[in-house]
Every structure is written in structure tokens, then in C-alpha cells.
């Protein structure tokens, strides 16, 4: 299958992105496509019962496909859960065969659980968070690396962690555990594949304007414990006050800009770093 001519920093590249139905995953897919990359994508496209907000849908996944195609790039996307290694392996086999290889991996799929103290977290919630946020990244990387090695053209792996991990946010110990875990996973992998010119880096976003934040009503009590049923508007000032640069949240495109940079040759000697994109919040010590 012949690719149409591409221009941009990622012309001729193929990127695999998880969690592409909406939010950051969709933004990353569109941003990489605009820079010339063809896309392989997967998303659960269904809710998780233990979460306090709706997840992406099949219709939103189809919308992402349309947005990528509108850039002139190709996309192969499927519904699938990152906890299902076989689904990832099968999708990658198809995508690599049809698009001609693999160069970029963005492990973006994740869920953000209701805020609870550690001893109050139900086992079912723990299992979902660990399964998607940690084991899902393991499956994503383990299924992708063999294709990067086989391509013999290096590559860039980007794992999306969270500023919550770097700041040890309380009442989210399941989430913080997974987001710290993927940092360790990525740093170890970076040492394993550096000699093959495969770079592995982590982005730790601050608060981002996606449904994971703005519709996650069970986390709003972290910012407004004084209200019985706080809304996102009630929390806006709290979000802003916690950020040194004063905005309540970033946009998905702000994180995608970092993804594009780390995917490109401009970052060809950068590996094994954790890059906070968080208005300076991780650095704040006052």
C-alpha cells in the first residue's frame, strides 16, 4: 500500500498511539499526522464501571479517524482494550504490514479513578487502574519494541505519565502508583534499547482539559471539599491556584506539542528523561 506524499517533521514515519478516541490520545494522533506520520491506533471505546466519568465511544473513535484522514495521512484504528495483549499484537501486525513499519509509539491510554484514601479503594477499582494504566503500558511497549527493532531505523517511544506521580498527590494512590510505575518501566527500557537508536521518554502532564478532568466529578472534592456536590466550575479557581503559571488547565494540544518534539529528529539524542508539561507545578516548593 503506497503512502501519499507527506511533508513535515515526521514525514514517512508510522506512529502507534493508544487511547485515541478522544482527549490527549486524539490530539496526539492528529498532531503527529499533521507532521506527516501515518497512524495506528487503539481505544477501548467503552466505559469502565469503577470510574466516575464516561470514557470514549466508538463514535468518538470514528471521529478521530476522520480527523486524521482529513490531514491526508492514513490511519488503521480498532476498538480494543490495552489489557488485551493479543489485540495489540494483532493490530500492530496489520498496521505495520499495511503502513510499512513502525517508528513512534505513544502509550497514552489511561484512566483516572475516584479520589479515595488508600484503605478505602475497592479491589475492583485497584485492578482496573493497575490493569489499564500499568499493565496496559507494559503490553503496549512489549508488543511494539520487536517491530521497532525489526525496522532497523531506530525510533521514539513516549509514555504518558502524570504530574500527580511526581507530586505524590494524596487520595489517588492507585493512580499515583501506576504513573510512577510507568516511569520506572520507561527508564529501564531506555537502557535496554539505546544501542539500537530507540529513544524512550516520559511526559508528565499537569491538569489537562479533557473529560478525564472536566467530567470526573468524583475527583472534584479534592479541590472543593467544602461543597457536597462541586462542579468543574466550582473547582476552576482551585485548579488555577495550584499552578504557578495560573491557568486552571492546559489543552491537549499543549501535550501533543511535546509528543511531536520527542518524536522528531530534533530530539534524536534525548532519551531516558521525564518531561513535566505542567506550568512549573512539579518544580513548585512553596
Secondary structure as UniProt FT lines:
FT   TURN            9..12
FT   STRAND          14..18
FT   HELIX           23..34
FT   TURN            35..36
FT   STRAND          38..43
FT   TURN            49..50
FT   HELIX           58..70
FT   TURN            71..72
FT   STRAND          75..79
FT   TURN            82..83
FT   HELIX           85..99
FT   STRAND          104..107
FT   HELIX           118..120
FT   HELIX           123..129
FT   HELIX           130..135
FT   HELIX           136..151
FT   STRAND          155..160
FT   HELIX           163..166
FT   TURN            167..168
FT   TURN            170..171
FT   HELIX           173..193
FT   HELIX           194..196
FT   STRAND          198..205
FT   HELIX           211..214
FT   HELIX           217..222
FT   TURN            225..226
FT   TURN            228..229
FT   HELIX           232..241
FT   TURN            244..245
FT   HELIX           252..263
FT   HELIX           265..267
FT   TURN            268..269
FT   STRAND          274..277
FT   TURN            279..283
//
